[in-house]
Amino acid sequence: MLNRPDRKALRAKKRFRVRKKITGSAGRPRLNVFRSIHNMYAQLIDDDRGVTLVAASTLAPELKGKLPAGGNAAAAAAVGELLAKKALDAGINKIVFDRAGYIYHGRVKALAEAARAGGLEF
């Protein structure tokens, strides 16, 4: 058996490498994405203060009973729309996208495109 790092370790390595370059501020917060097998999570973070400004997930009360599954592209798009709506209500329209080491494909892409369609500028 070869001594290879597992997928989680490789993603963590990519995530830390990207986080050295991407930071969010009050004027342009960072959109962080996390996907699990069953759910999708997104939050806007002000790294200067270390505060989450807006958060949305498939477990949010607005979406919890309305989605047949939380771990697919349709659910990710619903999370992106909800996040964009909450962000615009909070007065945020420009963000920095942090895909956290995930490939820009599938659920991550669906969330990002829905957020863009909802009015957020990357």
GICORZI-V753931 format. One record per backbone hydrogen bond with DSSP energy under -0.5 kcal/mol. CO is the residue of the C=O (numbers start at 1). NH is the residue of the N-H. Records with the same first field share a line. If there is no record, write none. Layout:
CO = NH + NH
This chain:
2 = 4
6 = 10
7 = 11
8 = 12
9 = 13
10 = 14
11 = 15
12 = 16
13 = 17
14 = 18
15 = 19
16 = 20
18 = 21 + 22
21 = 23
24 = 47 + 48
28 = 25
29 = 96
30 = 32 + 45
31 = 98
32 = 43
34 = 41
39 = 36
40 = 58
41 = 34
42 = 56
43 = 32 + 45
44 = 53 + 54
45 = 30 + 47
46 = 50 + 51
51 = 46 + 53
54 = 44
56 = 42
57 = 60
60 = 63 + 64
63 = 66 + 67
72 = 76
73 = 77
74 = 78
75 = 79
76 = 80
77 = 81
78 = 82
79 = 83
80 = 84
81 = 85
82 = 86
83 = 87
84 = 88
85 = 89
86 = 90
87 = 92
88 = 91
91 = 93
93 = 121
94 = 29
96 = 31 + 98
97 = 99
98 = 33
99 = 102
103 = 105
105 = 108
106 = 110
107 = 111
108 = 112
109 = 113
110 = 114
111 = 115
112 = 116
113 = 117
114 = 118
115 = 120
116 = 119
120 = 122
121 = 95
